[in-house]
Amino acid sequence: MTFAGASHLTFARKEFRAQVPSWVTVDTDLVVLASGVVEMGLGLSTLLLPRQRRTTGLTLAAFYVAIFPGNIGQYVERTDGFGLDTDMKRLLRLFGQPALIAAALWAAGLPERGR
């Protein structure tokens, strides 16, 4: 997450701008920069605040839910970015987002595991 967030601010900025749907009324670059800062914060929290694991994992899962419309927008609007240059690639990516949400919840310790 920390690396992905940093890439929002640097070398992958153009690719991330392609993922902001056209219907978002906030400046595209601002969305990319803000989401990058959030990702960096979540990544650093994961690394540096192990006692906050549940909070970080839940926040990360919520973040993945919040950015999912961007993935849908990229598919519907047929926007290329990160090598997602066909409808099939963009469609398959949609199925990866629930996996990321599940991984974040697992990292948060959910569902509760036997004690």
C-alpha positions in Angstrom: 0.0 0.0 0.0 2.8 2.4 0.8 4.5 1.8 -2.5 1.1 2.0 -4.4 0.4 5.3 -2.6 3.8 6.7 -3.5 3.2 5.7 -7.1 0.0 7.8 -7.2 2.2 10.8 -6.4 5.0 10.0 -8.9 5.5 7.7 -11.8 2.0 6.1 -12.1 0.0 9.3 -11.7 -1.2 9.3 -15.3 -2.3 5.7 -15.1 -4.2 6.4 -11.9 -5.9 9.4 -13.4 -7.3 7.1 -16.1 -9.1 5.2 -13.3 -11.1 8.2 -12.1 -14.5 8.0 -13.7 -15.7 10.9 -15.8 -18.7 11.4 -13.5 -16.5 12.3 -10.5 -16.9 16.1 -10.1 -13.7 16.6 -8.1 -10.5 17.4 -10.0 -9.0 14.1 -11.3 -5.5 14.9 -10.2 -6.7 15.8 -6.7 -8.5 12.5 -6.4 -5.3 10.7 -7.4 -3.1 12.6 -5.0 -5.6 12.3 -2.1 -6.1 8.6 -2.6 -2.3 8.2 -2.8 -1.8 9.9 0.5 -4.6 7.7 2.0 -2.9 4.5 0.6 0.5 5.6 2.0 -1.1 6.2 5.4 -2.8 2.8 5.4 0.4 1.1 4.3 2.5 2.8 7.0 -0.2 2.0 9.6 -0.1 -1.6 8.6 3.7 -1.6 9.0 4.2 0.6 12.1 1.0 0.1 14.2 0.5 -3.6 14.7 -1.8 -2.9 17.7 -4.1 -1.1 15.4 -4.4 -4.1 13.1 -8.2 -4.3 13.3 -8.8 -0.6 12.7 -6.3 -0.5 9.8 -7.7 -3.6 8.2 -11.3 -2.3 8.5 -10.3 1.1 7.1 -8.4 -0.6 4.3 -11.4 -2.7 3.4 -13.6 0.5 3.4 -11.1 2.2 1.2 -11.2 -0.7 -1.3 -15.0 -0.4 -1.3 -14.8 3.3 -1.8 -12.5 3.1 -4.9 -14.5 0.2 -6.5 -16.6 2.6 -8.5 -13.4 3.7 -10.2 -12.8 0.2 -11.4 -16.4 -0.1 -12.6 -16.0 3.3 -14.3 -12.9 2.1 -16.1 -14.7 -0.9 -17.4 -17.9 0.9 -18.4 -16.0 3.9 -20.0 -13.5 1.5 -21.6 -10.5 3.5 -20.3 -7.1 2.1 -20.7 -4.7 2.1 -17.7 -2.2 -0.3 -16.2 -2.3 -2.6 -19.2 -6.1 -2.9 -18.9 -6.6 -2.3 -22.5 -9.4 -4.7 -23.3 -12.9 -5.2 -22.0 -12.0 -8.7 -20.8 -9.0 -7.4 -18.8 -11.1 -4.7 -17.2 -13.9 -7.1 -16.4 -11.5 -9.6 -14.8 -10.0 -6.8 -12.7 -13.5 -6.2 -11.2 -13.3 -9.6 -9.6 -10.0 -8.8 -7.9 -11.5 -6.0 -5.8 -13.6 -8.4 -3.6 -10.4 -10.4 -3.0 -8.6 -7.3 -1.8 -11.5 -6.5 0.5 -11.5 -10.0 1.8 -7.7 -9.8 2.4 -8.1 -6.6 4.3 -10.8 -8.1 6.5 -8.7 -11.2 7.1 -5.7 -8.9 8.1 -8.1 -7.2 10.5 -8.7 -10.6 12.1 -12.2 -11.0 10.6 -13.9 -13.3 10.8 -12.9 -14.0 14.4 -10.6 -17.1 14.5 -10.8 -19.7 17.2 -9.1 -18.7 20.4 
